[in-house]
């Protein structure tokens, strides 16, 4: 029998084995991640309990607000610096997804996250579609010069509150997509293609309320894929899912991978 984790309740363990079965049968698995996959790395989500929007008003953090005044940018840089520009490490959920890739079970990851942790977990960049950019980079809105985030962190830590571009004095902005800003179209198109051509779509750690990202599981289901949702709270797509696993991604994903490995071993032994 697959290895059991002591802390996981029996009902959830049964769902984990069913999820492993589905992954085992799948030919094209798309993993779709949201902020919830990274909370166990120490990065707060937006809408979960204690999330960023329980402390700040999202309307204060639109693209339009950011470009409209230096005072707004200063506020924004404080949050970016403290939440998204620290060094974080992949947690067991990221590592389990990377293991799915090593086992040859992963078509691609589509992520709403900007934290670079899927790359850091060892999944190659060409299998990762970042719908909302990546805040490991900072970009000048005038001349397009890109800076590694570490350089800007140093300038912020040295007392610059709204650091300008060193080449043209233009406005610098973290290279993540803000509310009110368009998604990178070529990445969105690739993500739609993979969602419409997968046979299994697994949502991990997302409320599924931010569009257009939240359309992707709908496209996948409409095209005939099965849906698994791993999330701590309800989502609008729960009733469309074959399996909903309620709990921590950092516990559930490693357990799915353990169970999958047992299945793969017994298949090889036959
Ligand atoms: P969200 O905050 O709306 O939802 C996160 C969901 O994950 C919630 O339902 C929460 O209950 C669940 N969750 C939290 N911790 C979990 C865990 N350990 N295991 C399982 N589920 C867990 O986030 P979203 O749906 O990704 O959408 C919001 C936007 O947030 C995206 O646009 C994304 O760009 C941005 N964001 C990114 C990061 C990051 O890069 N790490 C962090 C915050 C927000």
Boltz pocket constraint, residues with backbone or C-beta under 6 A from the ligand:
constraints:
  - pocket:
      binder: B
      contacts: [[A, 33], [A, 34], [A, 35], [A, 36], [A, 37], [A, 38], [A, 39], [A, 40], [A, 43], [A, 44], [A, 45], [A, 46], [A, 47], [A, 48], [A, 49], [A, 51], [A, 112], [A, 113], [A, 114], [A, 115], [A, 132], [A, 177], [A, 204], [A, 205], [A, 206], [A, 207], [A, 208], [A, 209], [A, 210], [A, 230], [A, 231], [A, 232], [A, 233], [A, 234], [A, 247], [A, 248], [A, 249], [A, 250]]
      max_distance: 6.0
